[in-house]
Amino acid sequence: ANSASLADYKAEFAAVAAAMREEIASGASYRFGGVDENLLDGSMAADLSTTIDVAGTTVTLRRQDLSGLVAEIDAADAAFANVSDAGDAANLGAVADAIARGGPQLGAARDQVLDDREAASARIAGVGTFASTLDSAGLQRARSSVIDADNRAREVASRLVALRQLAVDAAAATD
């Protein structure tokens, strides 16, 4: 790649990496009980669990910790910033390796979020009659948490694909 196009690739790569970090670290778009909720960044002290019926049936949403993915994004971003040209196999290889290590971490978290959402939906749908002891605040917290985590995980996944494509495009670019 010529120096101008490589600079453009680097700027775009850095912007996508920054957006991914933001989605994971501070993408919680709601507060519950005065606390920002974020199932993805590892900040919750425990899994989110709430009772959904008088029999004591509970729904649990597992917290995720994508700090390992963030570290891989950081590694890919640093390596890409150091790429000297399209033939820089060492740095481009480091980018590819970091993305390859981070992708499965995101995939595992997304799978758990989706499994938790399905389980919660099934348990809630199985409640025939809600009683006055219903923890509606807890259900709203669970609903908001899983929707937020799923939306942000989808966004991070699409940006991971964009990072991968940017690295491939930069490596394939010619003068």
N, C-alpha and C positions, 0 to 999 in steps of 0.2 A: 504494500500500500504506500502511496506517496505520503509525505509528512502531513499534509492537510487532511486527507481522508483518515489517516491513522489518528490524528488528534480528534476528529469528529467521532470516530468509533470509541475512543477513550472517554470522551465527554458523555456520550450516550450510555456506555457501560457503567460509568460512575453514577449517573443519574438513576439508572434502573436498580443498581445495587443499593443506593441510598433509599429508594422507594421501598424496596424489600425490607430493609432494616426497620423502616418506619412502620410498615404494616405489622411486623412482628412485635416491636418494642412498645409502640405507643398507639397502635391502631384501635384501641378500645374506644368505641364511639358512644359509650353510655356509662352512666354511674348507677350503682344500686346501693342503697343504704349509705350514701356518702362515700362510696369506694369505687374506684375505677375497676372494672372487671376485664380480665384478659386471660383467656384460657390458653394462650399460645406462648407467652413469654416466660413462664416458670415462676411468676410472681405470686400466684395464689398459694396460700399456706397449705391448702388441702384440696382434694377433689370437691366438686360442688355436688351436694346431695340434698334432696328434699323429699319429704313424705307427700304422697299423692292421694292416699285414701285413709279411711278410718281403721283399716286393717293393718296399717303401718307399711304398706308397699312404698318403696322408695325408688327414686330415679337418681342415678349418679352420672355426672359428667366428669371424665378424667381430665385433669389439668395436663397441659403439655409444656415441654421446655425445649424451645427451638434455639437455644443459645448455641448449640453445636452447629446448626445451619447458619446462624449469623456469623460464627467464626469462619466457616467455609466461604461465605459471601465476602467477608473481609479479605480472606486469603486470595480469592479469585480477583477481587477488585485491585488489590495491591500488585498482584502479578500482571494483570492487564495494564495497569498504569506504567509498568516497567517494560512493556513490549517495545522493542526498538524498530522492528519492521516485520513484514509478513513471514520472514524466515526465522524469527526468534522462537525456535522450537522449545527452548527451556521454559520461557515465560508462558507461552501459549499452552504448553503441556501442563504447567502448574495450574493454569486457569481451568483447563478441562478436568484435571484431577480433582480440584476443589469442588467444582460443580457436580462431578460424579459422586463425590462423598456426601455432599449436602442433599442432593435430590432424594435419596432413600429416607433421610431423616424427616423431610417434609412429607413424603408419601406415607410413612408410618403414622405421623401425627394426623394427617387428613383422614386416613382409614379409621383411626380411633374416634375422631370427631364425628365422622359419618355413622359409625357403629353406635356411638352414644346417642346421636340424634334419633336413629331408627329405634333403639331400645326405649328411649324416653317417649317417643310418639306412640309406640305400641302399648306401653304401660299406661299412659294417660288415656289412650283410646279405650283401654279395657276397663276403665272405671265407669260403672253403670250409672251411679248417682253420686254426685259430689255432696259431701256432708258439710255441716257448718264448721267442722274442724279443718277444712281444706286450707293448706298453706299456699294461698294464691300468690303471695309475695315471693315465696320460694320458687313456685312454678314460673313466675314471670322472670325471675333471676336466671333460672335454668334455661328458659326459652331464649332470653336475650343473649346469654353467654354462648350457647351453641350456635345461634345464628351468626353472631359476631365472629366466632372462631372459624366457622365454615367459610364465611365470606372472605375473611382475611387470608385463610389458607389457600383458597382458590386464586386470590390475587397474587399471592407470593408464588404459587405454582406457575401462573402465566408469566410472571416476570423472570422466573428461573429459566423458562423456555426462551424468553427474549435474551437473557444473558448468554445462554448457550449459543443461540443463533448469531449474536453479535461477535462472539469469539470465532465462530466458524467463518462468518463473512470477512472479518478482519484478516484471518489467516489465508483466505482464498483471494483477497483483493490483489490486484496487480496495478502497476503504474498506468 
